[in-house]
């Protein structure tokens, strides 16, 4: 079985977060452990190729197609020596992708031509399927940036073309455009006609992808249910409910996220030595971030994108009194959206020596953070899966999280299930609820050191590896490839009657 995996990210070279990690690990696990061969397609990012000293070789040039609004000629490169088992192909579309940033500029503001970029990339992906000579049983497309690719593949469908699967990592991002803008995007007329017939006033590439797909998948069973409920009565909801859907919790790569691996900035430890390892790494983390050296003070470590859907504003307001009391130290690592960046800066000014912020993802600091922190806090408003809590569990760092999406599926509250729990749930999306939940976690840890050790070891023993995720996806792939559905939203345009 051969799968075409369409994505915008590939860790560790081209990534902003969970999609990059998923694109690196899931196809690799499926190929090596389940015999499902993968080709990965993603844009060519010149500055990242240069920054990482990567080697590529030209494979072919996709010709300009009449009717395309701009010269959609893409040179396709094979990425060499990237360390993974799958073939990785990069589409060089410099008119749209030769810039600093994958999705956003240096101020973390989304590029104004985001939809145009994705539409051009999608057309190139469909041309690759038609011209490369490679045959695929299934196309696995990720997020709204791949919606145009599925629309073009659906429009060109024959009996030999593959099953089409849309993976929605977060429906908060949709790639919206207007009907007036549509001709400039070179999208299939039949797909646009279908949206007009449905009375869609503001179409999106996510909707276009779902309405072109045979099946859809997301990152946890709970988020699958949440999408059905939250999108009910909308065009997106109709598209989602018309498809066979599944929710599969993502995984973490134990080769990257293993506290026992030596020769890293963190001091190695395992379940048997977790308490000593935590103490030693807390000191290393404090030194690295300029926090006062005190291994008795609890440390909250958060490695994330700091945006509204992650509950960053709730987190900062909730911890302000804890910082003022000297009850905790806090380490934040990751990029912040405008607005959130200012909130973090204000919190740092108000709590010097107690709150440290690294405004970008740095692997060395991330290893130290997970190894040295006692808890991670995720008051997310939306969290389709969440990888941070899974990484934290692997390090014996207990999560305090909102019961949404994948957080609900992976974190059990110790207060409700003391014999199976691995963290704490935040019942409401309010600063007071976040603060009370963090206080409860701190009080529990202080009063039950023996139980803390037991729960840390329990968390480290859980299997959240990509091998588990790959087994579920292999079963889904085979079912979808053998029995792709008809077009989920019947096309009624004259050219298809």
C-alpha positions in Angstrom: 0.0 0.0 0.0 1.3 3.4 -1.0 0.1 6.7 0.6 0.7 10.3 -0.5 1.0 12.4 2.6 0.4 16.2 2.0 1.6 18.5 4.6 3.2 21.9 5.3 5.7 20.8 7.9 8.3 18.2 8.6 10.3 18.1 11.8 12.9 19.0 12.7 13.7 21.2 9.7 10.4 22.8 8.7 8.1 23.0 11.7 6.1 25.2 14.0 4.5 22.6 16.2 2.5 19.4 16.3 2.0 19.0 12.6 5.7 18.9 11.9 6.2 16.3 14.6 3.3 14.3 13.3 4.4 14.5 9.7 7.9 13.2 10.7 6.7 10.4 13.0 3.4 9.0 11.7 4.4 8.1 8.1 7.7 6.7 9.4 6.0 4.5 11.9 3.5 3.3 9.3 6.2 2.5 6.8 8.6 0.7 9.1 6.1 -1.0 11.4 3.0 -1.6 9.2 4.4 -1.8 5.7 2.6 1.2 4.4 4.9 3.1 2.1 4.7 6.9 2.2 5.7 9.8 -0.1 5.6 13.2 1.6 4.9 16.4 -0.3 5.4 19.8 1.2 6.6 23.3 0.0 10.3 24.1 -0.5 11.3 26.7 2.1 14.6 28.2 0.7 15.7 29.9 4.0 15.2 26.7 6.0 17.0 24.6 3.5 20.0 26.9 3.8 19.7 27.3 7.5 19.8 23.6 8.2 22.4 22.9 5.4 20.1 20.4 3.7 20.9 18.6 0.5 18.3 18.2 -2.3 18.2 16.9 -5.9 15.9 18.0 -8.6 13.4 15.3 -9.7 11.2 17.0 -12.3 9.5 20.3 -13.3 5.7 20.5 -13.2 4.6 22.5 -16.3 2.4 25.5 -16.2 -1.2 24.6 -16.7 -3.4 26.8 -18.9 -6.0 28.6 -16.8 -3.8 28.9 -13.7 -3.9 32.5 -12.5 -0.1 32.7 -12.2 2.8 30.6 -13.6 2.3 27.6 -11.4 5.4 25.9 -12.5 7.0 24.0 -9.7 10.4 22.4 -9.6 10.2 19.3 -7.5 13.1 18.3 -5.3 13.9 15.2 -3.3 15.1 15.9 0.2 18.3 13.9 0.9 19.8 12.6 4.1 16.9 13.8 6.3 17.1 10.8 8.6 13.6 9.3 8.0 12.6 6.2 6.0 10.1 7.9 3.7 10.6 9.8 0.5 10.2 13.5 1.0 9.5 15.8 -2.0 9.7 19.6 -1.9 7.7 21.8 -4.3 9.6 25.0 -5.1 7.1 27.8 -5.6 9.3 30.7 -4.8 6.7 33.4 -5.7 4.8 32.4 -2.6 7.2 30.4 -0.4 10.6 32.2 -0.6 10.2 34.2 2.6 11.1 33.9 6.3 8.4 32.0 8.1 6.2 29.0 7.3 2.9 30.6 7.9 3.8 33.9 9.6 6.3 36.8 9.4 8.9 37.7 12.0 6.2 39.3 14.1 4.1 36.1 14.1 1.5 37.7 11.9 0.0 35.4 9.2 0.9 36.1 5.7 -1.8 38.1 3.8 -1.6 35.7 0.8 -2.0 32.5 2.9 -4.9 31.3 0.9 -3.3 32.0 -2.5 -0.2 30.1 -1.4 -2.1 27.1 -0.4 -4.2 27.1 -3.6 -1.0 27.2 -5.7 0.5 24.4 -3.7 -2.7 22.3 -4.0 -2.7 22.6 -7.8 1.0 21.5 -7.9 0.2 18.4 -5.7 -2.6 17.4 -8.1 -0.3 17.8 -11.1 2.3 15.6 -9.3 -0.2 12.8 -9.0 -1.1 13.1 -12.6 2.4 13.4 -14.0 4.9 11.7 -11.7 4.1 8.2 -12.8 3.7 7.1 -9.1 0.4 5.5 -8.2 -1.1 5.9 -4.7 -3.8 4.0 -2.9 -4.7 6.9 -0.6 -4.0 10.6 -0.2 -3.6 11.8 3.4 -4.1 15.6 3.4 -3.4 17.7 6.5 -5.4 20.8 7.5 -6.8 23.6 5.3 -3.6 24.2 3.4 -4.2 20.8 1.7 -7.9 21.5 0.9 -7.2 22.7 -2.6 -5.2 19.6 -3.4 -8.1 17.4 -2.5 -10.5 19.5 -4.5 -8.3 19.2 -7.6 -7.8 15.5 -7.1 -11.6 15.0 -6.8 -12.2 17.0 -9.9 -9.8 14.8 -11.9 -11.0 11.6 -10.3 -10.9 8.3 -12.3 -11.3 4.8 -11.2 -7.6 4.5 -10.6 -7.2 7.7 -8.5 -6.7 7.2 -4.7 -9.0 7.5 -1.8 -9.0 11.0 -0.4 -8.7 11.6 3.4 -8.7 14.9 5.2 -6.9 15.2 8.5 -8.2 18.2 10.6 -5.7 19.0 13.2 -7.7 22.1 14.2 -10.9 23.5 12.7 -10.1 26.9 14.2 -7.9 27.5 11.1 -9.9 27.3 7.9 -8.3 29.4 5.1 -11.4 31.5 4.3 -11.9 33.3 1.0 -14.7 35.0 -0.9 -16.6 33.9 -4.0 -15.3 37.0 -5.8 -11.7 35.9 -4.9 -12.2 32.3 -6.1 -11.4 32.8 -9.8 -7.9 34.1 -8.8 -7.2 30.9 -6.9 -7.6 28.5 -9.9 -9.8 26.1 -7.9 -12.0 23.5 -9.7 -15.2 25.0 -11.0 -17.3 22.0 -9.9 -16.2 22.3 -6.3 -16.9 26.0 -6.2 -20.3 25.4 -7.8 -21.1 22.8 -5.1 -20.4 25.4 -2.4 -22.6 28.0 -4.1 -25.5 25.5 -4.3 -25.2 24.9 -0.6 -25.6 28.6 0.0 -22.1 29.0 1.5 -21.5 32.7 1.9 -17.9 32.5 3.0 -16.2 29.4 1.7 -12.9 28.1 2.9 -10.2 25.7 1.8 -11.0 23.5 4.8 -14.6 23.2 3.7 -13.4 22.6 0.1 -11.2 19.8 1.3 -13.9 18.2 3.5 -16.5 18.4 0.7 -14.0 16.7 -1.6 -12.8 13.9 0.7 -14.0 10.3 1.1 -13.2 10.3 4.9 -11.9 12.5 7.6 -9.8 12.0 10.7 -8.8 14.2 13.6 -6.5 14.0 16.6 -8.6 12.4 19.3 -12.0 10.8 19.8 -13.2 13.7 21.9 -12.3 16.3 19.3 -14.2 14.2 16.7 -17.3 14.5 18.9 -16.6 18.2 19.7 -16.4 19.0 16.0 -19.8 17.3 15.3 -21.4 19.3 18.1 -19.6 22.7 17.7 -20.0 22.8 13.9 -23.6 21.6 13.9 -25.8 23.6 11.6 -22.9 25.0 9.6 -21.6 24.0 6.2 -18.4 22.7 7.8 -20.6 20.7 10.2 -22.6 19.3 7.3 -19.4 18.3 5.5 -18.0 16.6 8.6 -21.2 14.7 9.4 -21.5 13.5 5.8 -18.2 11.7 6.1 -17.0 8.6 7.9 -14.8 10.1 10.6 -12.4 8.9 13.2 -10.4 10.4 16.1 -6.9 8.9 16.8 -4.7 10.3 19.5 -1.3 11.3 18.2 1.9 10.1 19.7 5.3 11.2 20.8 8.6 10.0 19.4 10.5 8.1 22.2 13.8 8.6 20.4 13.3 12.4 20.8 11.4 12.5 24.1 13.1 10.1 26.5 14.4 11.3 29.8 16.9 8.5 29.9 18.8 9.4 26.8 22.4 10.7 27.6 24.4 13.4 26.0 21.7 16.1 26.2 21.5 19.3 28.2 19.2 17.4 30.6 20.7 14.8 33.0 19.3 11.4 32.2 16.9 9.6 34.5 14.3 6.8 34.4 11.3 5.8 36.4 13.4 4.4 39.2 15.4 7.6 39.6 12.7 10.1 38.7 12.9 12.1 41.9 16.6 12.6 41.8 16.4 13.3 38.1 13.7 15.9 38.6 15.7 17.6 41.3 19.0 17.7 39.3 17.3 18.9 36.1 15.3 21.6 37.9 18.7 23.1 39.0 19.9 22.9 35.4 16.7 24.6 34.1 16.9 27.3 36.7 20.5 28.1 35.8 19.8 28.1 32.0 16.9 30.5 32.4 18.3 32.8 35.0 15.9 31.7 37.7 17.0 31.6 41.4 18.5 28.2 42.3 16.0 26.5 44.6 15.1 22.9 44.0 12.4 23.0 46.7 10.2 25.4 44.8 7.7 23.9 42.4 8.3 24.8 38.8 5.5 25.0 36.2 6.9 24.5 32.7 4.9 25.3 29.5 6.3 24.6 26.0 3.7 25.8 23.6 2.5 28.3 21.1 1.1 31.1 23.2 -2.2 32.0 21.5 -5.8 32.5 22.7 -7.0 29.0 21.9 -4.2 27.7 24.2 -5.7 29.8 27.1 -2.5 31.8 27.5 -4.4 34.8 28.9 -6.1 32.5 31.5 -2.8 31.0 32.4 -1.1 34.4 33.0 -3.9 35.9 35.0 -4.2 32.7 37.1 -0.5 32.5 38.1 -0.1 36.1 39.0 -1.0 35.7 42.7 1.1 32.5 42.8 4.1 34.3 41.5 3.5 37.2 43.9 3.4 34.7 46.8 6.7 33.1 45.7 4.8 29.8 45.6 6.1 28.8 42.2 8.6 29.5 39.4 7.3 29.4 35.8 9.2 28.7 32.6 7.5 29.5 29.2 9.0 28.4 25.9 7.6 29.1 22.5 6.4 31.8 20.1 3.6 34.1 21.1 0.9 35.8 19.0 0.5 39.6 19.1 -1.4 40.5 22.2 -0.2 37.4 24.1 3.4 38.5 23.6 2.6 41.8 25.5 0.8 39.9 28.3 3.8 37.7 28.8 6.2 40.7 28.8 4.1 42.4 31.4 4.1 39.2 33.6 7.9 38.9 33.3 8.2 42.6 34.4 5.9 42.0 37.4 7.7 38.8 38.5 11.4 39.2 37.9 13.3 36.1 38.9 10.2 34.0 39.1 9.0 33.9 35.5 11.3 33.2 32.5 10.3 33.3 28.9 12.1 32.0 25.8 10.2 33.4 22.8 10.9 30.5 20.4 11.1 26.8 20.5 14.6 25.6 21.3 15.1 21.8 21.5 17.8 22.0 24.2 15.6 24.2 26.5 12.6 22.0 25.8 14.4 18.9 27.0 15.4 20.8 30.2 11.9 22.1 30.7 10.2 18.8 30.6 12.9 17.1 32.7 13.1 19.9 35.3 9.4 21.0 35.7 7.1 19.5 38.2 3.9 20.3 36.4 2.8 21.6 33.0 -0.4 23.7 32.7 -2.6 23.7 29.6 -5.9 25.7 30.1 -6.7 25.2 26.5 -10.0 26.4 25.0 -9.4 24.1 22.1 -6.9 21.2 22.0 -7.6 18.7 19.2 -4.9 16.3 20.6 -2.1 18.1 22.5 1.4 16.7 22.3 2.8 18.7 25.2 0.9 16.7 27.9 2.0 13.5 26.3 5.7 14.6 26.3 5.2 15.8 29.9 3.9 12.4 31.0 6.9 10.6 29.4 9.1 12.8 31.7 7.0 12.3 34.8 5.9 15.9 34.6 2.2 15.9 35.6 -0.3 17.9 33.5 -2.9 20.3 34.7 -5.3 20.7 31.8 -8.7 21.6 30.5 -11.0 18.6 29.8 -11.2 19.3 26.0 -10.2 17.3 22.9 -7.2 15.0 23.4 -6.6 16.4 26.9 -9.8 14.7 28.1 -8.7 11.4 26.3 -5.2 11.3 27.9 -5.3 12.9 31.3 -7.3 11.3 34.2 -7.9 13.5 37.3 -6.1 12.1 40.4 -8.9 13.4 42.6 -11.5 11.4 40.9 -9.4 8.3 40.0 -6.5 8.1 42.5 -5.5 4.6 41.4 -5.4 5.5 37.6 -5.0 9.2 37.5 -2.0 11.0 36.0 -2.8 14.7 36.4 -5.5 17.3 37.2 -8.4 18.7 35.2 -9.4 22.3 35.2 -13.2 22.4 35.3 -13.9 25.8 33.8 -12.2 28.2 31.4 -11.7 31.0 34.0 -8.6 32.3 35.7 -10.0 31.4 39.1 -10.6 27.8 38.0 -7.1 27.5 36.5 -5.6 29.0 39.7 -7.6 26.7 42.0 -6.5 23.6 39.9 -2.9 24.6 40.1 -3.1 25.2 43.8 -4.8 21.8 44.2 -1.9 20.1 42.3 0.7 21.9 44.4 -1.0 21.1 47.7 -1.4 17.4 46.7 2.3 17.1 45.7 3.5 18.8 48.9 1.3 16.6 51.2 1.8 13.3 49.4 5.5 12.9 48.3 5.2 9.2 48.2 2.1 9.3 46.0 3.8 11.9 43.8 6.6 9.4 43.1 4.1 6.6 42.4 2.1 8.8 39.9 5.3 10.0 38.2 6.3 6.4 37.5 2.8 5.5 36.4 2.8 8.4 33.9 6.2 7.4 32.5 5.0 3.8 32.0 2.1 4.8 29.7 2.4 4.1 26.0 1.8 7.2 23.9 4.2 6.2 21.2 3.7 6.6 17.5 3.6 2.8 17.2 0.3 2.8 19.0 -1.0 5.5 16.7 0.3 3.8 13.6 -1.6 0.6 14.3 -4.9 2.5 14.4 -4.1 4.4 11.3 -3.0 1.3 9.4 -6.4 -0.2 10.0 -8.2 2.9 9.0 -6.1 3.3 5.8 -6.9 -0.2 4.6 -10.6 0.2 5.1 -10.7 3.6 3.4 -8.5 2.5 0.5 -10.6 -0.6 -0.2 -14.0 1.1 0.0 -13.7 4.8 -0.7 -17.1 6.4 -0.6 -18.7 8.4 -3.4 -18.4 12.1 -3.4 -19.8 13.0 0.0 -21.6 16.1 -1.2 -23.2 15.3 -4.6 -22.0 17.4 -7.4 -24.9 18.9 -9.4 -23.1 21.1 -11.9 -24.0 20.6 -15.5 -20.6 19.4 -16.5 -21.1 16.4 -14.1 -24.7 15.6 -14.8 
